[in-house]
Amino acid sequence: MKPLKFKPLLKQTLWGGDKIIPFKHLDLQLDNVGESWEISGVKNNESIVSDGPYAGKSLNDVVAELKGTLVGQANYERFGNEFPLLIKFIDARQQLSIQVHPSDEIAHKQGKERGKTEMWYIMDSAPDASLRSGLKKAITPEQYKEMVENDTITDAIAEYKVKEGDCFFLPAGRIHSIGAGCFLAEIQQTSDVTYRIYDFKRKDKDGNYRQLHTKEAAECIDYHVESSYRTEYRPAKNEGVSLVRCPYFNTAVYDLTEPMTLDYSELDSFVILIATKGSAHVADNEGNEFELRAGESVLIPATTAELKVEGTIKFLETFV
């Protein structure tokens, strides 16, 4: 089976920038593109296959047809016909709202299908780019509500200057916010449940404040304080470097200047490659070949045993 590429779902937002269109080599004139949903099984926002025998079909329809052949048998038994990961590129010209996502357990109690755990990998961002992740001081749920009301909630959240290669893991319950100037790749559970805690008193294009979800968020926030929320790892050339391992996804980064063979013969899962820099020629053990360049994401079927990658490229590899 051939690897799958998809048409990007571009999202224009109040806070979006101008990096995604050129990064993805698209011949389009769109302003304020904040997100490109690269691979999505989210209902009403499903990715469409761009070429090959499945061109024009939605991702979840292809999953329903191919089942474990595409996603892996254990994954199909766990997730059914809904693809389990959502992959995005995000370009923030302005500060995003402060948010939190529920765990699966809390989401079920609140009538949602599932929660959201995610991660960020920082790409070529502005020199002064920063983000917020996690509480830096202990607060109670009551203090949280007071700080939202009196515009001081940011005083309780850890803030980080960021640069290319930085990584942040955001388990459900961790309060967070992408700052102005950040350009990043996001890997997350297939879920669009977001609770907006604070939006810096901004108004939308119609002059209205955006809805806040103070009460729902209070039930989700992990009030535990850690010394650091940045993922520490040692970058290396021409080998896979693990970034995140969790029940929802496993992600590594590769920075290749030499040919490399990726062995998936023992893996019962699809693999997604997300190119962040450079380009490469990729060939699998079944004779399929394709080019992968910065701004592209590709879905490798679970039946693929081996990939040979030749080029100068930096990419994320993620699977369940």
Disulfide bonds with the S-S distance in Angstrom:
none
